[in-house]
């Protein structure tokens, strides 16, 4: 343990309040053990009360070779954690110290994790000086301490929607509580309800035990619903009820569970168009969109690209123990000219590859062109190059949207050599959504 004041193992009444106060300030103890005498002048009780006033979280244990249980009762009433007879309870003292030590270790681990996450998702990690990013930061600073308001984060794939959600949580007053997230497209519709709300034992065939849902696990923390635009009308209805009534029930239960968590949603689709098309509930949209945060694409804030590139360069230099000096002017020109369909995520991965390729010196524009790689970024490629276009033919008499979707997916997967992540970025949809399209049209995509 960081500090156990064994110096107090002289009789407590011999210690002056000033000495005790100074020891508390200098040592910052996490456990205090003192020898208890059988005096009846009340000094021990007074000093114990003083300890409680200074820091009620420090456990205090009294030890003695001459137990006086009447005295013990008085000390316990004054706030003593335990009274131990050393003549026959030494093992109990060892167990107590070990127990407090483990509790202290666990608390230190929690504190280290909180510090790490706060630093990782501090607003300083939202890189950029562009007006778009400054506007986002202004909104974040206003919303972090308004715990009950719902937030909708919008932006293309790779713009950092998850980063924004975690920045809100870990910079707010509820940061000590859980942050739970779920990708709404990654879970089958039939399971999403049980994941969100949990279920009771026997609620359905495979419900062998009771399970808490994510709303319950989040407690007073934050629940992050990614790709909210992909949830079904049934889940939309249930989610609306949760937001309006601030309570829910596990599947198979009759007991209401209150909701205290902040709800943050994210989407890369146009919810207004979905509302107009009848695919998304208008009332739920308004409930989720109380505080909208629109994340700009990287091509909308090109002035931030050099700043982001240098940030990622420092990050990967440290990660891979490299000493790459920086970027040539040609590399900077290339980075700012490229359209970045995958946004910040694509830029980050490109910088990572470049750092791995460069042994020393500066990153050149040629380091962003990797032969036979579907991620190739080639400055020399003409904007009118046929490789930048996809064409396919459909008979106009029988053409359907489903046919067009199949043809488009098939062509793009061929272009990316089967790389689904890159295909999803080109189509500006999430990877889970692409997986669902492929599964739905599997027999046509062979």
Secondary structure, 3 states (H helix, E strand, C coil): CCCECHHHHCEHHHCCHHHHHHHHHHHCCCEEEEECCCCCCCHHHHHHHHHHHHCCCCEEEEEECCCCHHHHHHHHHCCCCEEEECCCCHHHHHHHHHHHHHHHHHHHHHHHHHHHHHHHCCHHHCCCCCHHHHHHHHHHHHHCCCCCCCEEEECCCCCCHHHHHHHHHHCCCCCCCCEEEEECCCCCHHHHHHHHHEECCCCCCCCCCCEECHHHHHCCCEEEEECHHHCCHHHHHHHHHHHHHCEECCECCCCCEECCCEEEEEECCCHHHHHHCCCCCHHHHHHHCCEEEECCCHHHCHHHHHHHHHHHHHHHHHHCCCCCCEECHHHHHHHHHCCCCCHHHHHHHHHHHHHHHCCCCEECHHHHCCCCCCCCCCCCCCCCCHHHCCCCCCCCCCCCHHHHHHHHHHHHHHHCCCCHHHHHHHHCCCHHHHHHHHHHCHHHCC
